[in-house]
């Protein structure tokens, strides 16, 4: 199993630019990302990619979340 923390794509942020599909971000994450891309006001956020969540590597996923949290302000 590949470590989630080793994959930089485990956490998606609006700064990444391109909005991946709903199958990658999940429906709610994808819709929030689309709103942000359209310039709508949304709270600061990041999205855990669906494959990262289903990887089963909870420790690595928690590390990815801890790394992404400071960017929220």
C-alpha positions in Angstrom: 0.0 0.0 0.0 1.3 3.5 -0.9 1.5 5.9 2.0 -1.0 8.7 1.8 1.5 11.2 3.2 3.9 10.3 0.4 1.3 11.3 -2.2 1.0 15.1 -2.4 -2.4 14.7 -4.0 -4.0 13.2 -0.8 -5.2 16.7 0.1 -6.6 19.1 -2.6 -6.7 22.8 -2.0 -8.2 25.6 -4.1 -4.6 26.9 -4.7 -4.1 23.8 -6.9 -6.2 25.5 -9.6 -7.7 22.7 -11.6 -10.8 21.2 -10.1 -10.8 17.4 -10.3 -13.9 15.4 -10.9 -16.4 14.3 -8.3 -15.0 10.8 -8.4 -11.7 12.1 -7.1 -12.9 14.6 -4.5 -16.3 13.2 -3.6 -19.5 15.0 -4.4 -19.5 17.6 -1.6 -15.8 18.4 -2.0 -16.2 18.7 -5.8 -19.1 21.1 -5.4 -17.3 23.2 -2.9 -14.3 23.3 -5.2 -16.4 24.3 -8.2 -18.0 27.2 -6.2 -14.5 28.4 -5.2 -13.3 28.2 -8.8 -16.3 30.3 -9.9 -15.4 33.0 -7.5 -18.1 32.4 -5.0 -17.4 33.1 -1.3 -16.7 29.9 0.5 -14.9 29.4 3.8 -11.2 28.3 3.7 -11.1 24.6 3.0 -9.2 21.6 1.7 -10.6 18.3 0.5 -9.3 14.9 1.2 -9.2 12.9 -2.1 -11.5 9.9 -2.2 -8.6 7.5 -2.9 -6.7 8.8 0.1 -9.6 8.2 2.5 -10.3 4.7 1.2 -6.6 3.8 1.3 -7.0 2.5 4.9 -3.8 4.2 6.1 -5.3 6.3 8.9 -1.9 7.4 10.4 -0.7 8.8 7.0 -4.1 10.4 6.4 -4.0 12.1 9.8 -0.5 13.4 9.0 -1.8 14.8 5.7 -4.6 16.6 7.5 -2.3 18.0 10.2 -0.1 19.4 7.4 -3.0 21.0 5.6 -4.7 22.6 8.6 -2.3 25.6 9.0 -3.2 26.8 5.5 -6.8 27.4 6.7 -5.6 30.3 8.8 
